[in-house]
């Protein structure tokens, strides 16, 4: 699906700028969610690093926007693609995962926040590992000045870090992680459908 949508987006500077702004919004939402899940006393090096890198991705994508020649000052709906779905996506994933963890593992409070951080972030990193290379290939094919290679490298590192943390979290981590990926896939597909509607 994205393989057909992305060339269409990249070919139009207006659409491309809104796509970059949308990705920036999503990275920023992720960074803010990581920060919100931190325990003020026990926050680890990995969590701080991860939040900082997601914030930087949001900034980097905003900076890449300049290469389209279109200026988009904020994350207001008119400057995004599929704004409703883009804003709803991560928040809904968080809700789905929290609900699952409460029901399955009886977690609450800081334990619930940390477990949700692990599973939500893992599923998003799995997605990023797929999405950014597809986007980079489309950029290369179009001869675009925009590039996301630095994000691809960091997202690969994030996935490895999340796997290490998940191993420590639970011996049954794969079952929980697969559930999070299932929730994410459904929301991602809805997001892509909305993107398609925006473009048609």
Number of C-alpha atoms within 10 A of each C-alpha: 9 15 12 10 14 19 17 14 19 22 13 11 15 16 21 23 27 25 22 26 28 25 19 26 25 20 23 19 20 23 22 15 19 23 18 13 19 18 13 9 6 7 13 12 8 13 18 14 12 23 21 15 18 24 19 17 24 22 17 17 23 22 14 18 22 14 16 19 11 14 15 18 9 12 15 12 14 11 20 24 25 22 21 12 18 24 18 13 19 22 14 15 25 21 13 17 24 22 15 17 21 13 10 10 11 11 18 13 7 12 14 19 20 19 23 26 23 21 26 27 26 24 22 22 20 16 17 18 19 12 14 18 16 14 19 18 16 21 19 12 10 12 10 14 10 19 18 17 13 10 20 18 13 15 23 14 14 23 20 13 15 20 17 11 16 20 12 9 13 12 9 10 16 13 10 19 20 14 17 26 22 13 18 24 16 12 19 19 12 15 21 17 15 18 20 16 11 12 13 6
